[in-house]
């Protein structure tokens, strides 16, 4: 299958340098040196680090399902949030 995107000359987190990354349907299909296949788009990473997106999945309990209960956290600090809920 033809890649939608090839990232050329990329460094990745496992320490590999100068690799090519083929992406098909938004997912990594292959990582190897000197991929020689046509792609819809090719980006030269110039030896820069390519990493997965970093997602911060935390949430603030005192502002989610319980907003305003027992009262608002006026300072927005962790210590006040802990004190609110005992």
QUIDAMO-V877603 format. One record per residue. N is the residue number from 1. SS is DSSP state (@ for helix, = for strand, . for the rest). PHI is phi in whole degrees, -180 to 180 (* if undefined). Layout:
n:N ss:SS phi:PHI
n:N ss:SS phi:PHI
//
This chain:
n:1 ss:. phi:*
n:2 ss:. phi:-72
n:3 ss:= phi:-66
n:4 ss:= phi:-75
n:5 ss:= phi:-147
n:6 ss:= phi:-125
n:7 ss:= phi:-97
n:8 ss:= phi:-97
n:9 ss:= phi:56
n:10 ss:= phi:-104
n:11 ss:= phi:-102
n:12 ss:. phi:-126
n:13 ss:. phi:-62
n:14 ss:. phi:-80
n:15 ss:. phi:101
n:16 ss:. phi:-67
n:17 ss:. phi:-124
n:18 ss:. phi:65
n:19 ss:= phi:-94
n:20 ss:= phi:-109
n:21 ss:= phi:-123
n:22 ss:= phi:-97
n:23 ss:= phi:-119
n:24 ss:= phi:-126
n:25 ss:. phi:53
n:26 ss:. phi:79
n:27 ss:= phi:-124
n:28 ss:= phi:-67
n:29 ss:= phi:-101
n:30 ss:= phi:-161
n:31 ss:= phi:-128
n:32 ss:= phi:-161
n:33 ss:. phi:-85
n:34 ss:. phi:53
n:35 ss:. phi:-61
n:36 ss:. phi:-122
n:37 ss:. phi:-131
n:38 ss:. phi:-73
n:39 ss:= phi:-141
n:40 ss:= phi:-66
n:41 ss:= phi:-142
n:42 ss:= phi:-128
n:43 ss:= phi:-121
n:44 ss:= phi:-87
n:45 ss:. phi:-80
n:46 ss:. phi:57
n:47 ss:. phi:79
n:48 ss:. phi:-79
n:49 ss:= phi:-74
n:50 ss:. phi:-110
n:51 ss:. phi:-136
n:52 ss:. phi:-67
n:53 ss:. phi:-64
n:54 ss:. phi:-96
n:55 ss:. phi:-115
n:56 ss:. phi:-95
n:57 ss:. phi:-95
n:58 ss:. phi:-77
n:59 ss:. phi:-142
n:60 ss:. phi:-101
n:61 ss:@ phi:-57
n:62 ss:@ phi:-75
n:63 ss:@ phi:-130
n:64 ss:. phi:-107
n:65 ss:. phi:-82
n:66 ss:. phi:-121
n:67 ss:. phi:-53
n:68 ss:. phi:87
n:69 ss:. phi:-110
n:70 ss:. phi:-67
n:71 ss:. phi:-161
n:72 ss:. phi:-70
n:73 ss:. phi:-81
n:74 ss:. phi:-65
n:75 ss:. phi:-87
n:76 ss:. phi:76
n:77 ss:. phi:-89
n:78 ss:@ phi:-62
n:79 ss:@ phi:-62
n:80 ss:@ phi:-68
n:81 ss:@ phi:-61
n:82 ss:@ phi:-66
n:83 ss:@ phi:-62
n:84 ss:@ phi:-61
n:85 ss:@ phi:-100
n:86 ss:. phi:73
//
